[in-house]
Amino acid sequence: MNHFKSRLDIVKLALNELGLNVELYWENNSVEDTHSFIPTSAISGEGLSDLMMYLCRMGQTTEREKL
């Protein structure tokens, strides 16, 4: 877990330098101001179910008017 946290801090810093305010999706309390970061693995597929769940939830809540 310590390796994940250190890599996450590096990625968050790089995205913040580009002007993007990001937070892990399970810690993001302000979806209007902050982009949700959903970690996934292309090798094992871990996190893809979380990504699909988050996209479905966005479609049902925040993006309902645009659909």
TISE-163228 format. One record per residue: residue in three letters; x, y, z of N, C-alpha, C in turn. Coordinates in Angstrom, 3 decimals. Example, Ala and Ser with C-alpha at 12.3 -4.5 7.8 and 13.67 -1.06 7.14 Angstrom:
2
  aa      n_x      n_y      n_z     ca_x     ca_y     ca_z      c_x      c_y      c_z
 ALA   13.190   -5.690    7.800   12.300   -4.500    7.800   13.200   -3.300    7.800
 SER   12.850   -2.250    7.080   13.670   -1.060    7.140   12.900    0.030    7.870
This chain:
67
  aa      n_x      n_y      n_z     ca_x     ca_y     ca_z      c_x      c_y      c_z
 MET    0.823   -1.196    0.000    0.000    0.000    0.000    0.864    1.256    0.000
 ASN    2.025    1.171    0.622    2.911    2.320    0.663    3.412    2.668   -0.739
 HIS    3.678    1.654   -1.561    4.103    1.880   -2.947    2.990    2.576   -3.731
 PHE    1.742    2.135   -3.536    0.608    2.765   -4.213    0.495    4.228   -3.816
 LYS    0.615    4.519   -2.524    0.481    5.894   -2.033    1.573    6.787   -2.608
 SER    2.803    6.295   -2.670    3.886    7.123   -3.204    3.705    7.377   -4.699
 ARG    3.277    6.369   -5.458    3.024    6.558   -6.895    1.829    7.488   -7.116
 LEU    0.809    7.346   -6.278   -0.362    8.208   -6.378    0.014    9.664   -6.135
 ASP    0.846    9.917   -5.144    1.272   11.286   -4.865    2.029   11.889   -6.040
 ILE    2.849   11.088   -6.711    3.586   11.570   -7.885    2.630   11.924   -9.019
 VAL    1.657   11.061   -9.265    0.694   11.300  -10.346   -0.185   12.513  -10.025
 LYS   -0.654   12.608   -8.780   -1.484   13.752   -8.393   -0.722   15.064   -8.525
 LEU    0.555   15.071   -8.151    1.371   16.272   -8.283    1.522   16.664   -9.749
 ALA    1.777   15.679  -10.616    1.928   15.966  -12.048    0.635   16.529  -12.634
 LEU   -0.507   15.966  -12.242   -1.783   16.472  -12.753   -2.103   17.846  -12.182
 ASN   -1.750   18.086  -10.925   -1.960   19.411  -10.330   -1.114   20.465  -11.032
 GLU    0.092   20.093  -11.443    0.945   21.030  -12.186    0.339   21.391  -13.537
 LEU   -0.479   20.514  -14.079   -1.171   20.791  -15.346   -2.480   21.552  -15.128
 GLY   -2.819   21.826  -13.875   -4.025   22.587  -13.573   -5.246   21.737  -13.297
 LEU   -5.063   20.443  -13.103   -6.186   19.554  -12.822   -6.213   19.207  -11.335
 ASN   -7.325   19.462  -10.697   -7.499   19.106   -9.300   -8.095   17.705   -9.259
 VAL   -7.338   16.721   -8.764   -7.777   15.324   -8.767   -7.767   14.755   -7.354
 GLU   -8.620   13.771   -7.161   -8.704   13.044   -5.898   -9.198   11.639   -6.206
 LEU   -8.821   10.674   -5.383   -9.344    9.322   -5.559  -10.861    9.347   -5.468
 TYR  -11.534    8.558   -6.277  -12.980    8.648   -6.361  -13.672    8.335   -5.046
 TRP  -13.097    7.497   -4.209  -13.741    7.179   -2.932  -13.455    8.231   -1.867
 GLU  -12.541    9.180   -2.157  -12.251   10.279   -1.234  -12.749   11.618   -1.762
 ASN  -13.327   11.641   -2.951  -13.756   12.881   -3.591  -15.135   13.281   -3.083
 ASN  -15.173   14.339   -2.294  -16.443   14.836   -1.758  -17.019   15.969   -2.590
 SER  -16.263   16.480   -3.538  -16.707   17.601   -4.348  -16.502   17.279   -5.822
 VAL  -17.450   16.552   -6.412  -17.295   16.146   -7.810  -17.439   17.308   -8.779
 GLU  -18.011   18.427   -8.327  -18.142   19.598   -9.199  -16.801   20.294   -9.401
 ASP  -15.958   20.306   -8.369  -14.691   21.032   -8.410  -13.489   20.147   -8.691
 THR  -13.598   18.867   -8.355  -12.452   17.970   -8.385  -12.731   16.786   -9.298
 HIS  -11.767   16.456  -10.140  -11.888   15.292  -11.008  -11.630   14.033  -10.188
 SER  -12.420   13.011  -10.433  -12.233   11.743   -9.741  -11.175   10.911  -10.454
 PHE  -10.266   10.364   -9.675   -9.177    9.536  -10.168   -9.503    8.094   -9.810
 ILE   -9.632    7.228  -10.818   -9.984    5.826  -10.597   -8.804    4.974  -11.064
 PRO   -8.029    4.433  -10.115   -6.879    3.621  -10.510   -7.306    2.301  -11.149
 THR   -6.697    1.964  -12.269   -6.992    0.714  -12.970   -5.687    0.063  -13.401
 SER   -5.746   -1.219  -13.709   -4.582   -1.954  -14.183   -4.892   -2.555  -15.547
 ALA   -4.060   -2.225  -16.517   -4.222   -2.804  -17.851   -3.777   -4.264  -17.879
 ILE   -2.956   -4.654  -16.935   -2.434   -6.019  -16.907   -3.427   -6.973  -16.256
 SER   -3.889   -6.628  -15.046   -4.769   -7.543  -14.309   -6.246   -7.210  -14.472
 GLY   -6.563   -6.005  -14.938   -7.958   -5.610  -15.079   -8.561   -5.082  -13.792
 GLU   -7.764   -5.021  -12.744   -8.255   -4.522  -11.462   -8.656   -3.055  -11.593
 GLY   -9.799   -2.710  -11.062  -10.289   -1.350  -11.102  -11.261   -1.074  -12.231
 LEU  -11.351   -1.959  -13.213  -12.270   -1.724  -14.333  -13.729   -1.778  -13.893
 SER  -14.047   -2.652  -12.954  -15.427   -2.697  -12.452  -15.762   -1.413  -11.710
 ASP  -14.789   -0.843  -10.982  -15.016    0.441  -10.310  -15.240    1.553  -11.330
 LEU  -14.475    1.529  -12.413  -14.621    2.528  -13.466  -15.995    2.445  -14.118
 MET  -16.447    1.234  -14.441  -17.761    1.054  -15.052  -18.879    1.492  -14.099
 MET  -18.752    1.151  -12.823  -19.743    1.552  -11.830  -19.802    3.072  -11.717
 TYR  -18.637    3.723  -11.718  -18.599    5.177  -11.598  -19.214    5.848  -12.825
 LEU  -18.925    5.324  -14.018  -19.502    5.891  -15.240  -21.018    5.729  -15.277
 CYS  -21.516    4.573  -14.841  -22.964    4.365  -14.785  -23.615    5.316  -13.796
 ARG  -22.981    5.483  -12.638  -23.532    6.384  -11.620  -23.537    7.830  -12.125
 MET  -22.484    8.237  -12.834  -22.448    9.586  -13.398  -23.562    9.781  -14.409
 GLY  -23.799    8.764  -15.230  -24.857    8.855  -16.228  -26.231    8.957  -15.610
 GLN  -26.419    8.365  -14.452  -27.715    8.399  -13.787  -27.916    9.649  -12.943
 THR  -26.839   10.303  -12.547  -26.976   11.445  -11.639  -26.553   12.752  -12.303
 THR  -25.257   12.981  -12.387  -24.770   14.294  -12.812  -24.952   14.576  -14.294
 GLU  -24.940   13.563  -15.141  -25.025   13.774  -16.585  -26.412   13.462  -17.147
 ARG  -27.394   13.309  -16.294  -28.737   12.913  -16.733  -29.325   13.902  -17.742
 GLU  -29.170   15.193  -17.493  -29.749   16.199  -18.380  -29.094   16.209  -19.762
 LYS  -27.793   15.884  -19.805  -27.074   15.915  -21.072  -27.361   14.682  -21.934
 LEU  -27.783   13.596  -21.301  -28.051   12.377  -22.063  -29.344   12.510  -22.743
